[in-house]
Amino acid sequence: MISEIGDKMKNILTIIMLISTLTYPKSNSEKAGDVLTLLIPAVALGSTLYMEDTNGSIEFLKAYGSTAAATQILKYTVREQRPNNSDSYTSFPSGHTSSAFSGASFIHKRYGFTYAIPAYLGAIYTGYSRVKAEKHYTHDVIAGALLGIGFSWYFVSPYKNLQVTPVVDTDTYGVQFNYKW
């Protein structure tokens, strides 16, 4: 039942994203960023439904909701003009980027870095597309990424108490395994 709901949600989100990207002219890069900003979190939430991971669903909603709320509060508090002057003072931080990174970092923290690599690549591309379309400055995108990552790392715990993390230091490269008993 939960996986059926997840499948229906994915289908509905896909239709909404396709319709929204076709309604006004944009570059292919900007359209791809628009799709990824919703697709990555949808996959993150869908994975919790598929795995019947109720705690993961709750943690995702906390992290994603907090990211979205903080992003909007900052937009209307900071009130930075967009690089292309397209609308009034909602450049900082990038909502597209915070959304995409929230989904990617959820997957990383909950299920491991290996599963999150494609999501992180998509999130990075989303940020790139926002700067390329002159909707955001680079610092807007970095702030959005930090918000998404920060709330995920705060609210999300590893699935079944196991987490695999790459380790990179000046002399060391490896993998760290953490298991909570």
N, CA, C and O of each residue as an XYZ file, in Angstrom:
724
protein
N       0.819     -1.190      0.000
C       0.000      0.000      0.000
C       0.865      1.257      0.000
O       0.613      2.187     -0.766
N       1.897      1.286      0.870
C       2.764      2.453      0.928
C       3.508      2.633     -0.381
O       3.672      3.760     -0.848
N       3.967      1.525     -0.989
C       4.691      1.657     -2.257
C       3.762      2.116     -3.377
O       4.202      2.812     -4.291
N       2.482      1.738     -3.322
C       1.521      2.222     -4.314
C       1.323      3.720     -4.186
O       1.227      4.424     -5.191
N       1.262      4.212     -2.959
C       1.131      5.647     -2.731
C       2.371      6.359     -3.259
O       2.270      7.409     -3.894
N       3.548      5.778     -2.992
C       4.791      6.350     -3.486
C       4.822      6.419     -5.002
O       5.257      7.425     -5.562
N       4.367      5.366     -5.680
C       4.314      5.359     -7.139
C       3.365      6.427     -7.653
O       3.677      7.118     -8.624
N       2.223      6.570     -7.023
C       1.257      7.600     -7.436
C       1.830      8.990     -7.228
O       1.655      9.872     -8.069
N       2.521      9.189     -6.098
C       3.139     10.492     -5.840
C       4.189     10.813     -6.890
O       4.255     11.943     -7.374
N       5.012      9.834     -7.248
C       6.038     10.065     -8.264
C       5.398     10.439     -9.591
O       5.872     11.348    -10.273
N       4.330      9.750     -9.963
C       3.652     10.053    -11.221
C       3.054     11.452    -11.211
O       3.174     12.186    -12.192
N       2.413     11.824    -10.114
C       1.813     13.154    -10.012
C       2.894     14.233    -10.056
O       2.743     15.233    -10.758
N       3.989     14.035     -9.306
C       5.076     15.013     -9.317
C       5.709     15.130    -10.707
O       6.048     16.231    -11.141
N       5.868     14.020    -11.394
C       6.433     14.051    -12.742
C       5.552     14.863    -13.677
O       6.059     15.675    -14.451
N       4.252     14.661    -13.620
C       3.321     15.409    -14.474
C       3.371     16.897    -14.144
O       3.416     17.731    -15.048
N       3.363     17.232    -12.866
C       3.424     18.643    -12.455
C       4.711     19.291    -12.952
O       4.689     20.409    -13.466
N       5.831     18.589    -12.799
C       7.108     19.148    -13.238
C       7.136     19.362    -14.739
O       7.607     20.397    -15.209
N       6.634     18.394    -15.499
C       6.634     18.526    -16.952
C       5.755     19.682    -17.404
O       6.142     20.451    -18.284
N       4.590     19.806    -16.816
C       3.688     20.900    -17.181
C       4.319     22.243    -16.833
O       4.273     23.176    -17.634
N       4.908     22.346    -15.645
C       5.487     23.622    -15.227
C       6.662     24.027    -16.107
O       6.868     25.218    -16.342
N       7.433     23.069    -16.597
C       8.580     23.424    -17.428
C       8.181     23.754    -18.859
O       8.948     24.393    -19.578
N       7.014     23.337    -19.278
C       6.586     23.603    -20.647
C       5.749     24.868    -20.780
O       5.441     25.273    -21.901
N       5.371     25.502    -19.684
C       4.442     26.616    -19.756
C       5.086     27.943    -20.128
O       4.370     28.861    -20.529
N       6.381     28.086    -20.015
C       7.032     29.319    -20.420
C       8.428     29.017    -20.917
O       9.040     28.030    -20.508
N       8.941     29.875    -21.811
C      10.218     29.567    -22.457
C      11.399     29.657    -21.490
O      11.542     30.621    -20.738
N      12.229     28.630    -21.533
C      13.446     28.574    -20.732
C      14.504     27.826    -21.521
O      14.199     27.117    -22.481
N      15.746     27.992    -21.105
C      16.816     27.210    -21.714
C      16.691     25.764    -21.235
O      16.054     25.486    -20.219
N      17.304     24.858    -21.979
C      17.283     23.444    -21.571
C      17.941     23.252    -20.217
O      17.493     22.432    -19.416
N      18.999     24.002    -19.959
C      19.686     23.920    -18.676
C      18.759     24.325    -17.532
O      18.709     23.657    -16.499
N      18.032     25.416    -17.720
C      17.117     25.878    -16.678
C      15.962     24.901    -16.485
O      15.534     24.660    -15.356
N      15.456     24.340    -17.577
C      14.385     23.341    -17.467
C      14.865     22.110    -16.685
O      14.147     21.588    -15.832
N      16.074     21.663    -16.983
C      16.621     20.500    -16.274
C      16.766     20.804    -14.791
O      16.453     19.956    -13.955
N      17.233     21.996    -14.453
C      17.345     22.391    -13.052
C      15.995     22.430    -12.362
O      15.871     22.035    -11.203
N      14.971     22.911    -13.084
C      13.616     22.943    -12.523
C      13.110     21.537    -12.215
O      12.489     21.308    -11.177
N      13.374     20.606    -13.113
C      12.930     19.225    -12.904
C      13.692     18.592    -11.740
O      13.096     17.945    -10.880
N      15.003     18.782    -11.717
C      15.826     18.164    -10.670
C      15.500     18.697     -9.280
O      15.619     17.968     -8.295
N      15.092     19.960     -9.191
C      14.797     20.539     -7.876
C      13.644     19.832     -7.181
O      13.555     19.851     -5.953
N      12.769     19.213     -7.944
C      11.670     18.439     -7.358
C      11.904     16.936     -7.453
O      11.462     16.178     -6.590
N      12.594     16.511     -8.495
C      12.814     15.086     -8.708
C      13.693     14.473     -7.616
O      13.404     13.382     -7.125
N      14.757     15.167     -7.239
C      15.670     14.618     -6.230
C      14.960     14.414     -4.892
O      15.055     13.326     -4.322
N      14.245     15.426     -4.365
C      13.501     15.177     -3.113
C      12.396     14.132     -3.279
O      12.114     13.384     -2.342
N      11.767     14.070     -4.458
C      10.726     13.062     -4.685
C      11.313     11.659     -4.630
O      10.697     10.745     -4.081
N      12.493     11.486     -5.193
C      13.165     10.182     -5.131
C      13.547      9.861     -3.686
O      13.421      8.716     -3.250
N      14.011     10.860     -2.948
C      14.378     10.639     -1.545
C      13.162     10.173     -0.746
O      13.231      9.182     -0.020
N      12.056     10.890     -0.884
C      10.837     10.499     -0.169
C      10.298      9.173     -0.703
O       9.867      8.318      0.071
N      10.323      9.006     -2.007
C       9.859      7.761     -2.609
C      10.656      6.554     -2.131
O      10.103      5.465     -1.972
N      11.949      6.743     -1.902
C      12.762      5.627     -1.414
C      12.328      5.200     -0.016
O      12.358      4.013      0.307
N      11.925      6.157      0.812
C      11.450      5.784      2.146
C      10.139      5.015      2.059
O       9.906      4.082      2.828
N       9.289      5.408      1.126
C       8.014      4.707      0.953
C       8.233      3.310      0.388
O       7.596      2.351      0.825
N       9.129      3.196     -0.578
C       9.430      1.911     -1.193
C       9.997      0.933     -0.170
O       9.658     -0.251     -0.176
N      10.862      1.434      0.707
C      11.503      0.577      1.707
C      10.658      0.435      2.971
O      11.076     -0.198      3.940
N       9.481      1.024      2.950
C       8.589      1.019      4.116
C       9.325      1.527      5.359
O       9.217      0.964      6.448
N      10.067      2.597      5.156
C      10.898      3.233      6.174
C      10.129      4.440      6.738
O      10.376      5.582      6.350
N       9.210      4.169      7.643
C       8.351      5.213      8.199
C       9.168      6.283      8.918
O       8.904      7.474      8.753
N      10.148      5.877      9.708
C      10.990      6.859     10.399
C      11.743      7.733      9.402
O      11.906      8.933      9.619
N      12.198      7.128      8.312
C      12.873      7.891      7.270
C      11.952      8.919      6.633
O      12.373     10.042      6.354
N      10.695      8.545      6.399
C       9.722      9.491      5.837
C       9.540     10.687      6.761
O       9.521     11.833      6.312
N       9.408     10.414      8.037
C       9.221     11.489      9.019
C      10.459     12.383      9.066
O      10.343     13.608      9.082
N      11.636     11.773      9.088
C      12.870     12.554      9.121
C      13.031     13.383      7.846
O      13.476     14.530      7.902
N      12.670     12.804      6.693
C      12.739     13.564      5.445
C      11.833     14.781      5.514
O      12.247     15.887      5.165
N      10.604     14.586      5.960
C       9.651     15.695      6.012
C      10.119     16.792      6.972
O       9.932     17.977      6.695
N      10.720     16.407      8.087
C      11.269     17.405      9.014
C      12.393     18.202      8.342
O      12.406     19.432      8.384
N      13.332     17.485      7.725
C      14.486     18.135      7.101
C      14.063     19.002      5.918
O      14.497     20.146      5.789
N      13.215     18.448      5.059
C      12.803     19.181      3.857
C      11.926     20.376      4.224
O      12.082     21.460      3.660
N      11.015     20.181      5.160
C      10.148     21.278      5.596
C      10.933     22.398      6.253
O      10.669     23.574      6.004
N      11.893     22.041      7.087
C      12.741     23.054      7.738
C      13.579     23.801      6.710
O      13.749     25.016      6.804
N      14.103     23.073      5.730
C      14.886     23.701      4.662
C      14.025     24.699      3.897
O      14.443     25.831      3.656
N      12.825     24.278      3.516
C      11.929     25.157      2.749
C      11.541     26.388      3.567
O      11.534     27.501      3.041
N      11.220     26.199      4.840
C      10.828     27.326      5.691
C      11.987     28.306      5.871
O      11.809     29.516      5.728
N      13.168     27.783      6.183
C      14.334     28.655      6.384
C      14.683     29.404      5.101
O      15.051     30.577      5.143
N      14.567     28.723      3.958
C      14.853     29.361      2.674
C      13.911     30.538      2.452
O      14.352     31.628      2.085
N      12.633     30.326      2.669
C      11.662     31.404      2.446
C      11.847     32.548      3.439
O      11.750     33.716      3.065
N      12.109     32.220      4.691
C      12.342     33.269      5.693
C      13.549     34.119      5.294
O      13.497     35.347      5.372
N      14.632     33.468      4.867
C      15.820     34.216      4.453
C      15.559     35.057      3.203
O      16.030     36.191      3.115
N      14.814     34.513      2.236
C      14.507     35.270      1.020
C      13.839     36.600      1.353
O      14.199     37.643      0.807
N      12.877     36.550      2.241
C      12.107     37.756      2.535
C      12.708     38.585      3.661
O      12.213     39.675      3.950
N      13.764     38.092      4.301
C      14.485     38.872      5.297
C      15.666     39.592      4.642
O      15.866     40.789      4.851
N      16.444     38.854      3.852
C      17.628     39.416      3.202
C      17.227     40.324      2.038
O      17.802     41.399      1.870
N      16.261     39.909      1.244
C      15.724     40.685      0.121
C      16.811     41.135     -0.869
O      16.961     42.327     -1.139
N      17.547     40.186     -1.391
C      18.581     40.475     -2.381
C      17.985     40.427     -3.792
O      17.257     39.493     -4.129
N      18.291     41.424     -4.605
C      17.825     41.492     -5.987
C      18.487     40.392     -6.814
O      19.677     40.122     -6.652
N      17.721     39.761     -7.696
C      18.279     38.736     -8.580
C      19.227     39.366     -9.606
O      19.077     40.541     -9.943
N      20.199     38.596    -10.104
C      21.150     39.140    -11.083
C      20.477     39.664    -12.355
O      20.962     40.623    -12.956
N      19.366     39.048    -12.771
C      18.694     39.481    -14.000
C      17.558     40.468    -13.730
O      16.816     40.828    -14.645
N      17.420     40.908    -12.472
C      16.379     41.866    -12.073
C      14.968     41.392    -12.410
O      14.084     42.209    -12.664
N      14.752     40.069    -12.414
C      13.465     39.524    -12.859
C      12.331     39.681    -11.857
O      11.175     39.811    -12.260
N      12.627     39.674    -10.576
C      11.563     39.913     -9.607
C      12.136     40.582     -8.372
O      13.342     40.810     -8.273
N      11.279     40.885     -7.458
C      11.702     41.754     -6.369
C      12.369     41.016     -5.219
O      11.700     40.396     -4.392
N      13.671     41.087     -5.175
C      14.429     40.793     -3.979
C      14.213     39.408     -3.376
O      13.968     39.288     -2.176
N      14.300     38.367     -4.192
C      14.179     37.005     -3.667
C      15.324     36.110     -4.136
O      15.134     34.915     -4.359
N      16.498     36.686     -4.283
C      17.623     35.914     -4.796
C      18.273     35.028     -3.731
O      18.623     33.883     -4.014
N      18.437     35.541     -2.520
C      19.197     34.825     -1.496
C      18.271     34.160     -0.499
O      17.386     34.820      0.045
N      18.449     32.869     -0.241
C      19.266     31.855     -0.920
C      18.479     31.209     -2.063
O      17.296     31.495     -2.245
N      19.124     30.355     -2.816
C      18.465     29.664     -3.923
C      17.560     28.549     -3.402
O      18.028     27.584     -2.798
N      16.272     28.697     -3.644
C      15.308     27.675     -3.234
C      15.451     26.394     -4.031
O      15.308     25.301     -3.484
N      15.735     26.522     -5.334
C      15.939     25.328     -6.153
C      17.092     24.497     -5.593
O      16.993     23.277     -5.457
N      18.187     25.188     -5.271
C      19.367     24.488     -4.786
C      19.142     23.902     -3.395
O      19.572     22.782     -3.123
N      18.478     24.640     -2.517
C      18.235     24.105     -1.170
C      17.344     22.871     -1.240
O      17.542     21.922     -0.482
N      16.372     22.873     -2.134
C      15.492     21.719     -2.311
C      16.269     20.503     -2.809
O      16.157     19.410     -2.254
N      17.057     20.710     -3.860
C      17.818     19.598     -4.441
C      18.838     19.030     -3.452
O      18.966     17.813     -3.325
N      19.559     19.901     -2.755
C      20.551     19.423     -1.798
C      19.907     18.798     -0.571
O      20.497     17.913      0.048
N      18.715     19.238     -0.209
C      18.015     18.607      0.904
C      17.733     17.141      0.569
O      17.954     16.259      1.399
N      17.246     16.885     -0.638
C      16.988     15.506     -1.056
C      18.259     14.683     -1.161
O      18.301     13.540     -0.706
N      19.296     15.257     -1.760
C      20.552     14.524     -1.945
C      21.209     14.194     -0.609
O      21.673     13.073     -0.401
N      21.248     15.164      0.289
C      21.906     14.911      1.569
C      21.068     13.996      2.466
O      21.613     13.296      3.319
N      19.738     13.999      2.274
C      18.913     13.020      2.987
C      19.322     11.609      2.577
O      19.549     10.748      3.427
N      19.413     11.378      1.263
C      19.799     10.053      0.767
C      21.172      9.673      1.328
O      21.379      8.537      1.757
N      22.103     10.622      1.322
C      23.454     10.374      1.835
C      23.414      9.970      3.303
O      23.966      8.936      3.679
N      22.772     10.773      4.123
C      22.781     10.516      5.568
C      21.987      9.260      5.916
O      22.388      8.505      6.802
N      20.872      9.027      5.234
C      19.995      7.907      5.591
C      20.496      6.579      5.025
O      20.501      5.567      5.725
N      20.917      6.583      3.763
C      21.218      5.323      3.079
C      22.678      5.164      2.649
O      23.069      4.082      2.210
N      23.483      6.208      2.764
C      24.898      6.098      2.446
C      25.312      6.934      1.245
O      24.501      7.260      0.378
N      26.587      7.268      1.218
C      27.135      8.149      0.192
C      27.006      7.568     -1.215
O      26.707      8.293     -2.164
N      27.229      6.275     -1.347
C      27.195      5.642     -2.667
C      25.858      5.884     -3.365
O      25.822      6.163     -4.563
N      24.767      5.777     -2.621
C      23.442      5.985     -3.196
C      23.178      7.456     -3.511
O      22.327      7.776     -4.341
N      23.905      8.337     -2.853
C      23.659      9.767     -3.007
C      24.456     10.415     -4.136
O      24.186     11.562     -4.492
N      25.418      9.718     -4.698
C      26.267     10.326     -5.729
C      25.448     10.892     -6.888
O      25.658     12.052     -7.243
N      24.523     10.138     -7.499
C      23.743     10.726     -8.594
C      22.903     11.925     -8.134
O      22.748     12.898     -8.871
N      22.369     11.848     -6.926
C      21.561     12.955     -6.405
C      22.419     14.198     -6.194
O      21.990     15.307     -6.511
N      23.624     14.024     -5.663
C      24.523     15.168     -5.482
C      24.906     15.782     -6.827
O      24.957     17.005     -6.959
N      25.172     14.944     -7.818
C      25.499     15.472     -9.150
C      24.328     16.280     -9.705
O      24.526     17.346    -10.287
N      23.107     15.769     -9.522
C      21.919     16.502     -9.959
C      21.741     17.800     -9.184
O      21.347     18.812     -9.764
N      22.023     17.790     -7.894
C      21.891     18.998     -7.072
C      22.926     20.044     -7.488
O      22.619     21.234     -7.557
N      24.142     19.600     -7.763
C      25.181     20.523     -8.227
C      24.764     21.133     -9.559
O      24.933     22.332     -9.777
N      24.221     20.309    -10.446
C      23.763     20.821    -11.737
C      22.619     21.825    -11.553
O      22.542     22.820    -12.272
N      21.741     21.563    -10.599
C      20.645     22.492    -10.325
C      21.206     23.860     -9.938
O      20.761     24.885    -10.454
N      22.170     23.872     -9.042
C      22.800     25.137     -8.656
C      23.462     25.824     -9.836
O      23.321     27.034    -10.014
N      24.180     25.062    -10.641
C      24.813     25.605    -11.845
C      23.778     26.223    -12.770
O      23.992     27.312    -13.304
N      22.657     25.535    -12.965
C      21.626     26.038    -13.886
C      21.017     27.349    -13.396
O      20.623     28.187    -14.208
N      20.934     27.535    -12.093
C      20.373     28.768    -11.533
C      21.323     29.952    -11.751
O      20.877     31.066    -12.026
N      22.623     29.708    -11.629
C      23.595     30.766    -11.888
C      23.653     31.065    -13.378
O      23.701     32.226    -13.783
N      23.648     30.006    -14.201
C      23.712     30.185    -15.653
C      22.505     30.958    -16.171
O      22.640     31.765    -17.091
N      21.329     30.725    -15.597
C      20.107     31.419    -16.022
C      20.018     32.837    -15.436
O      19.052     33.559    -15.680
N      21.025     33.214    -14.673
C      21.085     34.522    -14.017
C      19.911     34.747    -13.064
O      19.423     35.867    -12.911
N      19.473     33.669    -12.432
C      18.442     33.765    -11.392
C      19.079     33.954    -10.025
O      18.450     34.477     -9.104
N      20.358     33.517     -9.894
C      21.053     33.593     -8.610
C      22.521     33.887     -8.807
O      23.108     33.614     -9.855
N      23.093     34.455     -7.763
C      24.539     34.609     -7.670
C      25.108     33.309     -7.091
O      24.371     32.498     -6.531
N      26.407     33.123     -7.228
C      27.045     31.916     -6.707
C      26.831     31.776     -5.197
O      26.593     30.670     -4.712
N      26.912     32.875     -4.450
C      26.734     32.777     -2.998
C      25.299     32.383     -2.628
O      25.085     31.785     -1.574
N      24.311     32.705     -3.475
C      22.929     32.270     -3.238
C      22.827     30.749     -3.309
O      22.160     30.114     -2.493
N      23.507     30.184     -4.307
C      23.496     28.741     -4.530
C      24.230     28.020     -3.404
O      23.766     26.987     -2.919
N      25.364     28.555     -2.990
C      26.117     27.944     -1.895
C      25.292     27.969     -0.611
O      25.246     26.979      0.118
N      24.640     29.097     -0.333
C      23.800     29.191      0.871
C      22.640     28.199      0.811
O      22.316     27.571      1.818
N      22.011     28.052     -0.354
C      20.927     27.079     -0.506
C      21.411     25.663     -0.268
O      20.737     24.873      0.393
N      22.583     25.340     -0.808
C      23.154     24.000     -0.606
C      23.434     23.752      0.874
O      23.132     22.676      1.390
N      24.008     24.736      1.556
C      24.318     24.583      2.978
C      23.057     24.410      3.820
O      23.056     23.640      4.780
N      21.991     25.114      3.472
C      20.727     24.938      4.189
C      20.208     23.514      4.033
O      19.869     22.856      5.016
N      20.149     23.042      2.785
C      19.643     21.694      2.524
C      20.467     20.630      3.219
O      19.917     19.706      3.818
N      21.775     20.754      3.144
C      22.667     19.784      3.782
C      22.552     19.882      5.304
O      22.455     18.862      5.987
N      22.564     21.090      5.827
C      22.539     21.282      7.276
C      21.310     20.689      7.944
O      21.429     19.998      8.955
N      20.132     20.952      7.392
C      18.922     20.420      8.008
C      18.839     18.904      7.867
O      18.338     18.231      8.767
N      19.320     18.360      6.757
C      19.320     16.904      6.616
C      20.249     16.265      7.636
O      19.894     15.263      8.257
N      21.422     16.829      7.813
C      22.367     16.258      8.771
C      21.870     16.428     10.199
O      22.227     15.636     11.071
N      21.057     17.443     10.455
C      20.525     17.640     11.793
C      19.387     16.661     12.110
O      19.349     16.092     13.201
N      18.464     16.464     11.164
C      17.255     15.690     11.432
C      17.338     14.210     11.078
O      16.547     13.418     11.589
N      18.262     13.820     10.231
C      18.252     12.468      9.664
C      19.269     11.573     10.360
O      20.402     11.978     10.621
N      18.840     10.344     10.657
C      19.733      9.344     11.238
C      19.950      8.227     10.220
O      19.105      8.009      9.352
N      21.068      7.523     10.318
C      21.346      6.435      9.371
C      20.288      5.328      9.450
O      19.779      5.015     10.526
N      19.977      4.757      8.320
C      19.002      3.672      8.227
C      19.593      2.418      8.862
O      20.716      2.026      8.545
N      18.842      1.798      9.748
C      19.261      0.568     10.436
C      20.619      0.727     11.099
O      21.395     -0.225     11.188
N      20.898      1.942     11.564
C      22.079      2.240     12.364
C      23.415      2.040     11.650
O      24.455      2.051     12.310
N      23.427      1.860     10.339
C      24.678      1.691      9.611
C      24.884      2.877      8.685
O      23.976      3.280      7.958
N      26.093      3.433      8.721
C      26.425      4.523      7.824
C      27.816      4.297      7.265
O      28.748      3.966      7.997
N      27.945      4.481      5.951
C      29.224      4.352      5.272
C      29.594      5.743      4.765
O      28.819      6.376      4.048
N      30.793      6.219      5.143
C      31.209      7.573      4.796
C      32.615      7.544      4.212
O      33.503      6.901      4.773
N      32.829      8.233      3.089
C      34.198      8.328      2.584
C      35.027      9.240      3.493
O      34.506     10.204      4.054
N      36.307      8.932      3.631
C      37.208      9.726      4.450
C      38.342     10.212      3.558
O      39.018      9.418      2.903
N      38.540     11.524      3.542
C      39.624     12.117      2.764
C      40.337     13.109      3.676
O      39.732     14.044      4.202
N      41.628     12.883      3.848
C      42.451     13.769      4.666
C      43.733     14.017      3.880
O      43.887     13.496      2.776
N      44.634     14.786      4.419
C      45.865     15.098      3.688
C      46.671     13.856      3.326
O      47.269     13.804      2.251
N      46.698     12.839      4.221
C      47.479     11.625      3.968
C      46.618     10.376      3.818
O      47.131      9.300      3.512
N      45.319     10.514      4.032
C      44.463      9.334      4.149
C      43.282      9.398      3.187
O      42.641     10.435      3.016
N      43.025      8.263      2.574
C      41.834      8.079      1.758
C      41.229      6.745      2.157
O      41.941      5.745      2.254
N      39.948      6.717      2.383
C      39.357      5.457      2.782
C      37.864      5.571      2.991
O      37.220      6.527      2.561
N      37.334      4.565      3.664
C      35.914      4.492      3.961
C      35.750      4.221      5.445
O      36.462      3.395      6.014
N      34.816      4.913      6.065
C      34.548      4.728      7.480
C      33.174      4.102      7.635
O      32.201      4.562      7.037
N      33.099      3.053      8.437
C      31.832      2.389      8.730
C      31.441      2.709     10.162
O      32.241      2.534     11.081
N      30.221      3.176     10.355
C      29.702      3.443     11.697
C      28.451      2.619     11.902
O      27.550      2.608     11.063
N      28.405      1.927     13.034
C      27.229      1.131     13.376
C      26.851      1.403     14.818
O      27.682      1.281     15.718
N      25.584      1.774     15.040
C      25.104      1.996     16.407
C      24.462      0.726     16.909
O      23.591      0.167     16.242
N      24.877      0.255     18.082
C      24.338     -0.968     18.665
C      23.076     -0.671     19.413
O      22.466     -1.577     19.980
